[in-house]
Amino acid sequence: MLYPRAAQQNNATYRDGHKFILDRFVQSQYQGELAATSGKPYFAFGAGKHLCKGKFLAMFEMKVLIILYLSLFDVTPVPLESLSSEWKPPQTSAQSIGTIHPDDDVLVRLRPRTTL
């Protein structure tokens, strides 16, 4: 798995890559200085040097699956401790990059819906 922060802070890719520069991608001074990007900057958040052509199809498919899942099942969170009756949101890892990774399991009860 690639670590995007390492590429984004690489001084070979960006001058002063370790510094936060608000308008880094607005300025034209970076045109032509980037390796293997044909003059276009490396976009953060997994976009690479260009956006994925299948991004919108993938987003649409995820939305369809979530809608189906939520329309077919009642989803109820279950407390981790058997003695507790109150569900608490899970703590997330401080080392999550791009997505939230809970430190503990997240348990849910699925019940098929009787009516749609």
Phi and psi restraints in degrees (range 20) as a CNS / XPLOR table:
assign (resid 1 and name C) (resid 2 and name N)
       (resid 2 and name CA) (resid 2 and name C) 1.0 -79.6 20.0 2
assign (resid 2 and name N) (resid 2 and name CA)
       (resid 2 and name C) (resid 3 and name N) 1.0 148.9 20.0 2
assign (resid 2 and name C) (resid 3 and name N)
       (resid 3 and name CA) (resid 3 and name C) 1.0 -106.7 20.0 2
assign (resid 3 and name N) (resid 3 and name CA)
       (resid 3 and name C) (resid 4 and name N) 1.0 100.4 20.0 2
assign (resid 3 and name C) (resid 4 and name N)
       (resid 4 and name CA) (resid 4 and name C) 1.0 -59.2 20.0 2
assign (resid 4 and name N) (resid 4 and name CA)
       (resid 4 and name C) (resid 5 and name N) 1.0 -33.0 20.0 2
assign (resid 4 and name C) (resid 5 and name N)
       (resid 5 and name CA) (resid 5 and name C) 1.0 -62.0 20.0 2
assign (resid 5 and name N) (resid 5 and name CA)
       (resid 5 and name C) (resid 6 and name N) 1.0 -36.2 20.0 2
assign (resid 5 and name C) (resid 6 and name N)
       (resid 6 and name CA) (resid 6 and name C) 1.0 -62.9 20.0 2
assign (resid 6 and name N) (resid 6 and name CA)
       (resid 6 and name C) (resid 7 and name N) 1.0 -42.3 20.0 2
assign (resid 6 and name C) (resid 7 and name N)
       (resid 7 and name CA) (resid 7 and name C) 1.0 -69.3 20.0 2
assign (resid 7 and name N) (resid 7 and name CA)
       (resid 7 and name C) (resid 8 and name N) 1.0 -38.3 20.0 2
assign (resid 7 and name C) (resid 8 and name N)
       (resid 8 and name CA) (resid 8 and name C) 1.0 -72.5 20.0 2
assign (resid 8 and name N) (resid 8 and name CA)
       (resid 8 and name C) (resid 9 and name N) 1.0 -24.3 20.0 2
assign (resid 8 and name C) (resid 9 and name N)
       (resid 9 and name CA) (resid 9 and name C) 1.0 -104.5 20.0 2
assign (resid 9 and name N) (resid 9 and name CA)
       (resid 9 and name C) (resid 10 and name N) 1.0 11.6 20.0 2
assign (resid 9 and name C) (resid 10 and name N)
       (resid 10 and name CA) (resid 10 and name C) 1.0 -76.8 20.0 2
assign (resid 10 and name N) (resid 10 and name CA)
       (resid 10 and name C) (resid 11 and name N) 1.0 123.1 20.0 2
assign (resid 10 and name C) (resid 11 and name N)
       (resid 11 and name CA) (resid 11 and name C) 1.0 -66.9 20.0 2
assign (resid 11 and name N) (resid 11 and name CA)
       (resid 11 and name C) (resid 12 and name N) 1.0 -19.1 20.0 2
assign (resid 11 and name C) (resid 12 and name N)
       (resid 12 and name CA) (resid 12 and name C) 1.0 -72.4 20.0 2
assign (resid 12 and name N) (resid 12 and name CA)
       (resid 12 and name C) (resid 13 and name N) 1.0 -25.9 20.0 2
assign (resid 12 and name C) (resid 13 and name N)
       (resid 13 and name CA) (resid 13 and name C) 1.0 -89.9 20.0 2
assign (resid 13 and name N) (resid 13 and name CA)
       (resid 13 and name C) (resid 14 and name N) 1.0 -46.6 20.0 2
assign (resid 13 and name C) (resid 14 and name N)
       (resid 14 and name CA) (resid 14 and name C) 1.0 -130.5 20.0 2
assign (resid 14 and name N) (resid 14 and name CA)
       (resid 14 and name C) (resid 15 and name N) 1.0 131.4 20.0 2
assign (resid 14 and name C) (resid 15 and name N)
       (resid 15 and name CA) (resid 15 and name C) 1.0 -64.2 20.0 2
assign (resid 15 and name N) (resid 15 and name CA)
       (resid 15 and name C) (resid 16 and name N) 1.0 133.5 20.0 2
assign (resid 15 and name C) (resid 16 and name N)
       (resid 16 and name CA) (resid 16 and name C) 1.0 58.2 20.0 2
assign (resid 16 and name N) (resid 16 and name CA)
       (resid 16 and name C) (resid 17 and name N) 1.0 44.7 20.0 2
assign (resid 16 and name C) (resid 17 and name N)
       (resid 17 and name CA) (resid 17 and name C) 1.0 -61.8 20.0 2
assign (resid 17 and name N) (resid 17 and name CA)
       (resid 17 and name C) (resid 18 and name N) 1.0 -25.4 20.0 2
assign (resid 17 and name C) (resid 18 and name N)
       (resid 18 and name CA) (resid 18 and name C) 1.0 -81.2 20.0 2
assign (resid 18 and name N) (resid 18 and name CA)
       (resid 18 and name C) (resid 19 and name N) 1.0 -8.7 20.0 2
assign (resid 18 and name C) (resid 19 and name N)
       (resid 19 and name CA) (resid 19 and name C) 1.0 -98.0 20.0 2
assign (resid 19 and name N) (resid 19 and name CA)
       (resid 19 and name C) (resid 20 and name N) 1.0 147.4 20.0 2
assign (resid 19 and name C) (resid 20 and name N)
       (resid 20 and name CA) (resid 20 and name C) 1.0 -83.3 20.0 2
assign (resid 20 and name N) (resid 20 and name CA)
       (resid 20 and name C) (resid 21 and name N) 1.0 118.4 20.0 2
assign (resid 20 and name C) (resid 21 and name N)
       (resid 21 and name CA) (resid 21 and name C) 1.0 -121.7 20.0 2
assign (resid 21 and name N) (resid 21 and name CA)
       (resid 21 and name C) (resid 22 and name N) 1.0 110.3 20.0 2
assign (resid 21 and name C) (resid 22 and name N)
       (resid 22 and name CA) (resid 22 and name C) 1.0 -53.9 20.0 2
assign (resid 22 and name N) (resid 22 and name CA)
       (resid 22 and name C) (resid 23 and name N) 1.0 -45.8 20.0 2
assign (resid 22 and name C) (resid 23 and name N)
       (resid 23 and name CA) (resid 23 and name C) 1.0 -105.2 20.0 2
assign (resid 23 and name N) (resid 23 and name CA)
       (resid 23 and name C) (resid 24 and name N) 1.0 32.8 20.0 2
assign (resid 23 and name C) (resid 24 and name N)
       (resid 24 and name CA) (resid 24 and name C) 1.0 -53.7 20.0 2
assign (resid 24 and name N) (resid 24 and name CA)
       (resid 24 and name C) (resid 25 and name N) 1.0 -42.5 20.0 2
assign (resid 24 and name C) (resid 25 and name N)
       (resid 25 and name CA) (resid 25 and name C) 1.0 -94.1 20.0 2
assign (resid 25 and name N) (resid 25 and name CA)
       (resid 25 and name C) (resid 26 and name N) 1.0 0.9 20.0 2
assign (resid 25 and name C) (resid 26 and name N)
       (resid 26 and name CA) (resid 26 and name C) 1.0 -91.4 20.0 2
assign (resid 26 and name N) (resid 26 and name CA)
       (resid 26 and name C) (resid 27 and name N) 1.0 -34.3 20.0 2
assign (resid 26 and name C) (resid 27 and name N)
       (resid 27 and name CA) (resid 27 and name C) 1.0 -72.0 20.0 2
assign (resid 27 and name N) (resid 27 and name CA)
       (resid 27 and name C) (resid 28 and name N) 1.0 145.9 20.0 2
assign (resid 27 and name C) (resid 28 and name N)
       (resid 28 and name CA) (resid 28 and name C) 1.0 -87.7 20.0 2
assign (resid 28 and name N) (resid 28 and name CA)
       (resid 28 and name C) (resid 29 and name N) 1.0 -1.3 20.0 2
assign (resid 28 and name C) (resid 29 and name N)
       (resid 29 and name CA) (resid 29 and name C) 1.0 -64.3 20.0 2
assign (resid 29 and name N) (resid 29 and name CA)
       (resid 29 and name C) (resid 30 and name N) 1.0 -17.2 20.0 2
assign (resid 29 and name C) (resid 30 and name N)
       (resid 30 and name CA) (resid 30 and name C) 1.0 -90.5 20.0 2
assign (resid 30 and name N) (resid 30 and name CA)
       (resid 30 and name C) (resid 31 and name N) 1.0 -7.8 20.0 2
assign (resid 30 and name C) (resid 31 and name N)
       (resid 31 and name CA) (resid 31 and name C) 1.0 -62.7 20.0 2
assign (resid 31 and name N) (resid 31 and name CA)
       (resid 31 and name C) (resid 32 and name N) 1.0 131.3 20.0 2
assign (resid 31 and name C) (resid 32 and name N)
       (resid 32 and name CA) (resid 32 and name C) 1.0 81.0 20.0 2
assign (resid 32 and name N) (resid 32 and name CA)
       (resid 32 and name C) (resid 33 and name N) 1.0 -6.3 20.0 2
assign (resid 32 and name C) (resid 33 and name N)
       (resid 33 and name CA) (resid 33 and name C) 1.0 -97.9 20.0 2
assign (resid 33 and name N) (resid 33 and name CA)
       (resid 33 and name C) (resid 34 and name N) 1.0 -5.9 20.0 2
assign (resid 33 and name C) (resid 34 and name N)
       (resid 34 and name CA) (resid 34 and name C) 1.0 -95.0 20.0 2
assign (resid 34 and name N) (resid 34 and name CA)
       (resid 34 and name C) (resid 35 and name N) 1.0 136.0 20.0 2
assign (resid 34 and name C) (resid 35 and name N)
       (resid 35 and name CA) (resid 35 and name C) 1.0 -76.9 20.0 2
assign (resid 35 and name N) (resid 35 and name CA)
       (resid 35 and name C) (resid 36 and name N) 1.0 133.2 20.0 2
assign (resid 35 and name C) (resid 36 and name N)
       (resid 36 and name CA) (resid 36 and name C) 1.0 56.5 20.0 2
assign (resid 36 and name N) (resid 36 and name CA)
       (resid 36 and name C) (resid 37 and name N) 1.0 32.3 20.0 2
assign (resid 36 and name C) (resid 37 and name N)
       (resid 37 and name CA) (resid 37 and name C) 1.0 -125.3 20.0 2
assign (resid 37 and name N) (resid 37 and name CA)
       (resid 37 and name C) (resid 38 and name N) 1.0 7.5 20.0 2
assign (resid 37 and name C) (resid 38 and name N)
       (resid 38 and name CA) (resid 38 and name C) 1.0 51.0 20.0 2
assign (resid 38 and name N) (resid 38 and name CA)
       (resid 38 and name C) (resid 39 and name N) 1.0 40.4 20.0 2
assign (resid 38 and name C) (resid 39 and name N)
       (resid 39 and name CA) (resid 39 and name C) 1.0 83.3 20.0 2
assign (resid 39 and name N) (resid 39 and name CA)
       (resid 39 and name C) (resid 40 and name N) 1.0 -2.6 20.0 2
assign (resid 39 and name C) (resid 40 and name N)
       (resid 40 and name CA) (resid 40 and name C) 1.0 -101.5 20.0 2
assign (resid 40 and name N) (resid 40 and name CA)
       (resid 40 and name C) (resid 41 and name N) 1.0 143.1 20.0 2
assign (resid 40 and name C) (resid 41 and name N)
       (resid 41 and name CA) (resid 41 and name C) 1.0 -70.3 20.0 2
assign (resid 41 and name N) (resid 41 and name CA)
       (resid 41 and name C) (resid 42 and name N) 1.0 159.1 20.0 2
assign (resid 41 and name C) (resid 42 and name N)
       (resid 42 and name CA) (resid 42 and name C) 1.0 -82.1 20.0 2
assign (resid 42 and name N) (resid 42 and name CA)
       (resid 42 and name C) (resid 43 and name N) 1.0 116.6 20.0 2
assign (resid 42 and name C) (resid 43 and name N)
       (resid 43 and name CA) (resid 43 and name C) 1.0 -83.9 20.0 2
assign (resid 43 and name N) (resid 43 and name CA)
       (resid 43 and name C) (resid 44 and name N) 1.0 139.3 20.0 2
assign (resid 43 and name C) (resid 44 and name N)
       (resid 44 and name CA) (resid 44 and name C) 1.0 -73.6 20.0 2
assign (resid 44 and name N) (resid 44 and name CA)
       (resid 44 and name C) (resid 45 and name N) 1.0 177.9 20.0 2
assign (resid 44 and name C) (resid 45 and name N)
       (resid 45 and name CA) (resid 45 and name C) 1.0 65.3 20.0 2
assign (resid 45 and name N) (resid 45 and name CA)
       (resid 45 and name C) (resid 46 and name N) 1.0 36.4 20.0 2
assign (resid 45 and name C) (resid 46 and name N)
       (resid 46 and name CA) (resid 46 and name C) 1.0 79.3 20.0 2
assign (resid 46 and name N) (resid 46 and name CA)
       (resid 46 and name C) (resid 47 and name N) 1.0 9.3 20.0 2
assign (resid 46 and name C) (resid 47 and name N)
       (resid 47 and name CA) (resid 47 and name C) 1.0 -82.5 20.0 2
assign (resid 47 and name N) (resid 47 and name CA)
       (resid 47 and name C) (resid 48 and name N) 1.0 -18.9 20.0 2
assign (resid 47 and name C) (resid 48 and name N)
       (resid 48 and name CA) (resid 48 and name C) 1.0 63.1 20.0 2
assign (resid 48 and name N) (resid 48 and name CA)
       (resid 48 and name C) (resid 49 and name N) 1.0 -148.6 20.0 2
assign (resid 48 and name C) (resid 49 and name N)
       (resid 49 and name CA) (resid 49 and name C) 1.0 -85.4 20.0 2
assign (resid 49 and name N) (resid 49 and name CA)
       (resid 49 and name C) (resid 50 and name N) 1.0 -10.5 20.0 2
assign (resid 49 and name C) (resid 50 and name N)
       (resid 50 and name CA) (resid 50 and name C) 1.0 -153.2 20.0 2
assign (resid 50 and name N) (resid 50 and name CA)
       (resid 50 and name C) (resid 51 and name N) 1.0 158.4 20.0 2
assign (resid 50 and name C) (resid 51 and name N)
       (resid 51 and name CA) (resid 51 and name C) 1.0 -75.4 20.0 2
assign (resid 51 and name N) (resid 51 and name CA)
       (resid 51 and name C) (resid 52 and name N) 1.0 148.7 20.0 2
assign (resid 51 and name C) (resid 52 and name N)
       (resid 52 and name CA) (resid 52 and name C) 1.0 -67.6 20.0 2
assign (resid 52 and name N) (resid 52 and name CA)
       (resid 52 and name C) (resid 53 and name N) 1.0 132.0 20.0 2
assign (resid 52 and name C) (resid 53 and name N)
       (resid 53 and name CA) (resid 53 and name C) 1.0 -68.6 20.0 2
assign (resid 53 and name N) (resid 53 and name CA)
       (resid 53 and name C) (resid 54 and name N) 1.0 -25.1 20.0 2
assign (resid 53 and name C) (resid 54 and name N)
       (resid 54 and name CA) (resid 54 and name C) 1.0 -92.5 20.0 2
assign (resid 54 and name N) (resid 54 and name CA)
       (resid 54 and name C) (resid 55 and name N) 1.0 6.3 20.0 2
assign (resid 54 and name C) (resid 55 and name N)
       (resid 55 and name CA) (resid 55 and name C) 1.0 -56.2 20.0 2
assign (resid 55 and name N) (resid 55 and name CA)
       (resid 55 and name C) (resid 56 and name N) 1.0 -47.4 20.0 2
assign (resid 55 and name C) (resid 56 and name N)
       (resid 56 and name CA) (resid 56 and name C) 1.0 -71.8 20.0 2
assign (resid 56 and name N) (resid 56 and name CA)
       (resid 56 and name C) (resid 57 and name N) 1.0 -34.8 20.0 2
assign (resid 56 and name C) (resid 57 and name N)
       (resid 57 and name CA) (resid 57 and name C) 1.0 -64.8 20.0 2
assign (resid 57 and name N) (resid 57 and name CA)
       (resid 57 and name C) (resid 58 and name N) 1.0 -44.2 20.0 2
assign (resid 57 and name C) (resid 58 and name N)
       (resid 58 and name CA) (resid 58 and name C) 1.0 -62.8 20.0 2
assign (resid 58 and name N) (resid 58 and name CA)
       (resid 58 and name C) (resid 59 and name N) 1.0 -42.2 20.0 2
assign (resid 58 and name C) (resid 59 and name N)
       (resid 59 and name CA) (resid 59 and name C) 1.0 -63.0 20.0 2
assign (resid 59 and name N) (resid 59 and name CA)
       (resid 59 and name C) (resid 60 and name N) 1.0 -42.4 20.0 2
assign (resid 59 and name C) (resid 60 and name N)
       (resid 60 and name CA) (resid 60 and name C) 1.0 -62.1 20.0 2
assign (resid 60 and name N) (resid 60 and name CA)
       (resid 60 and name C) (resid 61 and name N) 1.0 -45.4 20.0 2
assign (resid 60 and name C) (resid 61 and name N)
       (resid 61 and name CA) (resid 61 and name C) 1.0 -63.2 20.0 2
assign (resid 61 and name N) (resid 61 and name CA)
       (resid 61 and name C) (resid 62 and name N) 1.0 -39.6 20.0 2
assign (resid 61 and name C) (resid 62 and name N)
       (resid 62 and name CA) (resid 62 and name C) 1.0 -64.1 20.0 2
assign (resid 62 and name N) (resid 62 and name CA)
       (resid 62 and name C) (resid 63 and name N) 1.0 -41.8 20.0 2
assign (resid 62 and name C) (resid 63 and name N)
       (resid 63 and name CA) (resid 63 and name C) 1.0 -63.8 20.0 2
assign (resid 63 and name N) (resid 63 and name CA)
       (resid 63 and name C) (resid 64 and name N) 1.0 -40.9 20.0 2
assign (resid 63 and name C) (resid 64 and name N)
       (resid 64 and name CA) (resid 64 and name C) 1.0 -62.2 20.0 2
assign (resid 64 and name N) (resid 64 and name CA)
       (resid 64 and name C) (resid 65 and name N) 1.0 -44.7 20.0 2
assign (resid 64 and name C) (resid 65 and name N)
       (resid 65 and name CA) (resid 65 and name C) 1.0 -64.8 20.0 2
assign (resid 65 and name N) (resid 65 and name CA)
       (resid 65 and name C) (resid 66 and name N) 1.0 -40.3 20.0 2
assign (resid 65 and name C) (resid 66 and name N)
       (resid 66 and name CA) (resid 66 and name C) 1.0 -65.5 20.0 2
assign (resid 66 and name N) (resid 66 and name CA)
       (resid 66 and name C) (resid 67 and name N) 1.0 -42.3 20.0 2
assign (resid 66 and name C) (resid 67 and name N)
       (resid 67 and name CA) (resid 67 and name C) 1.0 -62.1 20.0 2
assign (resid 67 and name N) (resid 67 and name CA)
       (resid 67 and name C) (resid 68 and name N) 1.0 -45.0 20.0 2
assign (resid 67 and name C) (resid 68 and name N)
       (resid 68 and name CA) (resid 68 and name C) 1.0 -61.5 20.0 2
assign (resid 68 and name N) (resid 68 and name CA)
       (resid 68 and name C) (resid 69 and name N) 1.0 -46.3 20.0 2
assign (resid 68 and name C) (resid 69 and name N)
       (resid 69 and name CA) (resid 69 and name C) 1.0 -58.5 20.0 2
assign (resid 69 and name N) (resid 69 and name CA)
       (resid 69 and name C) (resid 70 and name N) 1.0 -48.4 20.0 2
assign (resid 69 and name C) (resid 70 and name N)
       (resid 70 and name CA) (resid 70 and name C) 1.0 -74.2 20.0 2
assign (resid 70 and name N) (resid 70 and name CA)
       (resid 70 and name C) (resid 71 and name N) 1.0 -23.5 20.0 2
assign (resid 70 and name C) (resid 71 and name N)
       (resid 71 and name CA) (resid 71 and name C) 1.0 -84.5 20.0 2
assign (resid 71 and name N) (resid 71 and name CA)
       (resid 71 and name C) (resid 72 and name N) 1.0 -22.7 20.0 2
assign (resid 71 and name C) (resid 72 and name N)
       (resid 72 and name CA) (resid 72 and name C) 1.0 -94.5 20.0 2
assign (resid 72 and name N) (resid 72 and name CA)
       (resid 72 and name C) (resid 73 and name N) 1.0 -21.2 20.0 2
assign (resid 72 and name C) (resid 73 and name N)
       (resid 73 and name CA) (resid 73 and name C) 1.0 -130.1 20.0 2
assign (resid 73 and name N) (resid 73 and name CA)
       (resid 73 and name C) (resid 74 and name N) 1.0 146.2 20.0 2
assign (resid 73 and name C) (resid 74 and name N)
       (resid 74 and name CA) (resid 74 and name C) 1.0 -87.9 20.0 2
assign (resid 74 and name N) (resid 74 and name CA)
       (resid 74 and name C) (resid 75 and name N) 1.0 125.6 20.0 2
assign (resid 74 and name C) (resid 75 and name N)
       (resid 75 and name CA) (resid 75 and name C) 1.0 -111.7 20.0 2
assign (resid 75 and name N) (resid 75 and name CA)
       (resid 75 and name C) (resid 76 and name N) 1.0 120.1 20.0 2
assign (resid 75 and name C) (resid 76 and name N)
       (resid 76 and name CA) (resid 76 and name C) 1.0 -124.5 20.0 2
assign (resid 76 and name N) (resid 76 and name CA)
       (resid 76 and name C) (resid 77 and name N) 1.0 126.6 20.0 2
assign (resid 76 and name C) (resid 77 and name N)
       (resid 77 and name CA) (resid 77 and name C) 1.0 -68.0 20.0 2
assign (resid 77 and name N) (resid 77 and name CA)
       (resid 77 and name C) (resid 78 and name N) 1.0 146.2 20.0 2
assign (resid 77 and name C) (resid 78 and name N)
       (resid 78 and name CA) (resid 78 and name C) 1.0 -118.0 20.0 2
assign (resid 78 and name N) (resid 78 and name CA)
       (resid 78 and name C) (resid 79 and name N) 1.0 131.6 20.0 2
assign (resid 78 and name C) (resid 79 and name N)
       (resid 79 and name CA) (resid 79 and name C) 1.0 -62.5 20.0 2
assign (resid 79 and name N) (resid 79 and name CA)
       (resid 79 and name C) (resid 80 and name N) 1.0 144.5 20.0 2
assign (resid 79 and name C) (resid 80 and name N)
       (resid 80 and name CA) (resid 80 and name C) 1.0 -69.6 20.0 2
assign (resid 80 and name N) (resid 80 and name CA)
       (resid 80 and name C) (resid 81 and name N) 1.0 -41.8 20.0 2
assign (resid 80 and name C) (resid 81 and name N)
       (resid 81 and name CA) (resid 81 and name C) 1.0 -81.4 20.0 2
assign (resid 81 and name N) (resid 81 and name CA)
       (resid 81 and name C) (resid 82 and name N) 1.0 129.4 20.0 2
assign (resid 81 and name C) (resid 82 and name N)
       (resid 82 and name CA) (resid 82 and name C) 1.0 -67.3 20.0 2
assign (resid 82 and name N) (resid 82 and name CA)
       (resid 82 and name C) (resid 83 and name N) 1.0 -22.7 20.0 2
assign (resid 82 and name C) (resid 83 and name N)
       (resid 83 and name CA) (resid 83 and name C) 1.0 -83.5 20.0 2
assign (resid 83 and name N) (resid 83 and name CA)
       (resid 83 and name C) (resid 84 and name N) 1.0 -18.4 20.0 2
assign (resid 83 and name C) (resid 84 and name N)
       (resid 84 and name CA) (resid 84 and name C) 1.0 -89.1 20.0 2
assign (resid 84 and name N) (resid 84 and name CA)
       (resid 84 and name C) (resid 85 and name N) 1.0 140.6 20.0 2
assign (resid 84 and name C) (resid 85 and name N)
       (resid 85 and name CA) (resid 85 and name C) 1.0 -103.5 20.0 2
assign (resid 85 and name N) (resid 85 and name CA)
       (resid 85 and name C) (resid 86 and name N) 1.0 -6.8 20.0 2
assign (resid 85 and name C) (resid 86 and name N)
       (resid 86 and name CA) (resid 86 and name C) 1.0 -104.2 20.0 2
assign (resid 86 and name N) (resid 86 and name CA)
       (resid 86 and name C) (resid 87 and name N) 1.0 130.8 20.0 2
assign (resid 86 and name C) (resid 87 and name N)
       (resid 87 and name CA) (resid 87 and name C) 1.0 -85.5 20.0 2
assign (resid 87 and name N) (resid 87 and name CA)
       (resid 87 and name C) (resid 88 and name N) 1.0 135.1 20.0 2
assign (resid 87 and name C) (resid 88 and name N)
       (resid 88 and name CA) (resid 88 and name C) 1.0 -118.8 20.0 2
assign (resid 88 and name N) (resid 88 and name CA)
       (resid 88 and name C) (resid 89 and name N) 1.0 139.4 20.0 2
assign (resid 88 and name C) (resid 89 and name N)
       (resid 89 and name CA) (resid 89 and name C) 1.0 -58.7 20.0 2
assign (resid 89 and name N) (resid 89 and name CA)
       (resid 89 and name C) (resid 90 and name N) 1.0 141.2 20.0 2
assign (resid 89 and name C) (resid 90 and name N)
       (resid 90 and name CA) (resid 90 and name C) 1.0 -69.3 20.0 2
assign (resid 90 and name N) (resid 90 and name CA)
       (resid 90 and name C) (resid 91 and name N) 1.0 149.8 20.0 2
assign (resid 90 and name C) (resid 91 and name N)
       (resid 91 and name CA) (resid 91 and name C) 1.0 -74.9 20.0 2
assign (resid 91 and name N) (resid 91 and name CA)
       (resid 91 and name C) (resid 92 and name N) 1.0 141.6 20.0 2
assign (resid 91 and name C) (resid 92 and name N)
       (resid 92 and name CA) (resid 92 and name C) 1.0 -104.5 20.0 2
assign (resid 92 and name N) (resid 92 and name CA)
       (resid 92 and name C) (resid 93 and name N) 1.0 153.6 20.0 2
assign (resid 92 and name C) (resid 93 and name N)
       (resid 93 and name CA) (resid 93 and name C) 1.0 -73.3 20.0 2
assign (resid 93 and name N) (resid 93 and name CA)
       (resid 93 and name C) (resid 94 and name N) 1.0 138.6 20.0 2
assign (resid 93 and name C) (resid 94 and name N)
       (resid 94 and name CA) (resid 94 and name C) 1.0 -72.5 20.0 2
assign (resid 94 and name N) (resid 94 and name CA)
       (resid 94 and name C) (resid 95 and name N) 1.0 -12.7 20.0 2
assign (resid 94 and name C) (resid 95 and name N)
       (resid 95 and name CA) (resid 95 and name C) 1.0 -97.2 20.0 2
assign (resid 95 and name N) (resid 95 and name CA)
       (resid 95 and name C) (resid 96 and name N) 1.0 11.8 20.0 2
assign (resid 95 and name C) (resid 96 and name N)
       (resid 96 and name CA) (resid 96 and name C) 1.0 -67.4 20.0 2
assign (resid 96 and name N) (resid 96 and name CA)
       (resid 96 and name C) (resid 97 and name N) 1.0 136.9 20.0 2
assign (resid 96 and name C) (resid 97 and name N)
       (resid 97 and name CA) (resid 97 and name C) 1.0 -124.2 20.0 2
assign (resid 97 and name N) (resid 97 and name CA)
       (resid 97 and name C) (resid 98 and name N) 1.0 111.5 20.0 2
assign (resid 97 and name C) (resid 98 and name N)
       (resid 98 and name CA) (resid 98 and name C) 1.0 85.2 20.0 2
assign (resid 98 and name N) (resid 98 and name CA)
       (resid 98 and name C) (resid 99 and name N) 1.0 -34.8 20.0 2
assign (resid 98 and name C) (resid 99 and name N)
       (resid 99 and name CA) (resid 99 and name C) 1.0 -132.7 20.0 2
assign (resid 99 and name N) (resid 99 and name CA)
       (resid 99 and name C) (resid 100 and name N) 1.0 158.6 20.0 2
assign (resid 99 and name C) (resid 100 and name N)
       (resid 100 and name CA) (resid 100 and name C) 1.0 -88.0 20.0 2
assign (resid 100 and name N) (resid 100 and name CA)
       (resid 100 and name C) (resid 101 and name N) 1.0 127.7 20.0 2
assign (resid 100 and name C) (resid 101 and name N)
       (resid 101 and name CA) (resid 101 and name C) 1.0 -116.1 20.0 2
assign (resid 101 and name N) (resid 101 and name CA)
       (resid 101 and name C) (resid 102 and name N) 1.0 109.5 20.0 2
assign (resid 101 and name C) (resid 102 and name N)
       (resid 102 and name CA) (resid 102 and name C) 1.0 -68.2 20.0 2
assign (resid 102 and name N) (resid 102 and name CA)
       (resid 102 and name C) (resid 103 and name N) 1.0 147.4 20.0 2
assign (resid 102 and name C) (resid 103 and name N)
       (resid 103 and name CA) (resid 103 and name C) 1.0 -71.2 20.0 2
assign (resid 103 and name N) (resid 103 and name CA)
       (resid 103 and name C) (resid 104 and name N) 1.0 -31.0 20.0 2
assign (resid 103 and name C) (resid 104 and name N)
       (resid 104 and name CA) (resid 104 and name C) 1.0 -116.4 20.0 2
assign (resid 104 and name N) (resid 104 and name CA)
       (resid 104 and name C) (resid 105 and name N) 1.0 171.4 20.0 2
assign (resid 104 and name C) (resid 105 and name N)
       (resid 105 and name CA) (resid 105 and name C) 1.0 -66.1 20.0 2
assign (resid 105 and name N) (resid 105 and name CA)
       (resid 105 and name C) (resid 106 and name N) 1.0 152.3 20.0 2
assign (resid 105 and name C) (resid 106 and name N)
       (resid 106 and name CA) (resid 106 and name C) 1.0 -114.8 20.0 2
assign (resid 106 and name N) (resid 106 and name CA)
       (resid 106 and name C) (resid 107 and name N) 1.0 111.5 20.0 2
assign (resid 106 and name C) (resid 107 and name N)
       (resid 107 and name CA) (resid 107 and name C) 1.0 -99.5 20.0 2
assign (resid 107 and name N) (resid 107 and name CA)
       (resid 107 and name C) (resid 108 and name N) 1.0 137.3 20.0 2
assign (resid 107 and name C) (resid 108 and name N)
       (resid 108 and name CA) (resid 108 and name C) 1.0 -134.4 20.0 2
assign (resid 108 and name N) (resid 108 and name CA)
       (resid 108 and name C) (resid 109 and name N) 1.0 153.7 20.0 2
assign (resid 108 and name C) (resid 109 and name N)
       (resid 109 and name CA) (resid 109 and name C) 1.0 -104.7 20.0 2
assign (resid 109 and name N) (resid 109 and name CA)
       (resid 109 and name C) (resid 110 and name N) 1.0 126.0 20.0 2
assign (resid 109 and name C) (resid 110 and name N)
       (resid 110 and name CA) (resid 110 and name C) 1.0 -105.2 20.0 2
assign (resid 110 and name N) (resid 110 and name CA)
       (resid 110 and name C) (resid 111 and name N) 1.0 129.0 20.0 2
assign (resid 110 and name C) (resid 111 and name N)
       (resid 111 and name CA) (resid 111 and name C) 1.0 -128.4 20.0 2
assign (resid 111 and name N) (resid 111 and name CA)
       (resid 111 and name C) (resid 112 and name N) 1.0 127.1 20.0 2
assign (resid 111 and name C) (resid 112 and name N)
       (resid 112 and name CA) (resid 112 and name C) 1.0 -61.3 20.0 2
assign (resid 112 and name N) (resid 112 and name CA)
       (resid 112 and name C) (resid 113 and name N) 1.0 138.1 20.0 2
assign (resid 112 and name C) (resid 113 and name N)
       (resid 113 and name CA) (resid 113 and name C) 1.0 -75.2 20.0 2
assign (resid 113 and name N) (resid 113 and name CA)
       (resid 113 and name C) (resid 114 and name N) 1.0 140.0 20.0 2
assign (resid 113 and name C) (resid 114 and name N)
       (resid 114 and name CA) (resid 114 and name C) 1.0 -84.6 20.0 2
assign (resid 114 and name N) (resid 114 and name CA)
       (resid 114 and name C) (resid 115 and name N) 1.0 -27.5 20.0 2
assign (resid 114 and name C) (resid 115 and name N)
       (resid 115 and name CA) (resid 115 and name C) 1.0 -129.0 20.0 2
assign (resid 115 and name N) (resid 115 and name CA)
       (resid 115 and name C) (resid 116 and name N) 1.0 149.8 20.0 2
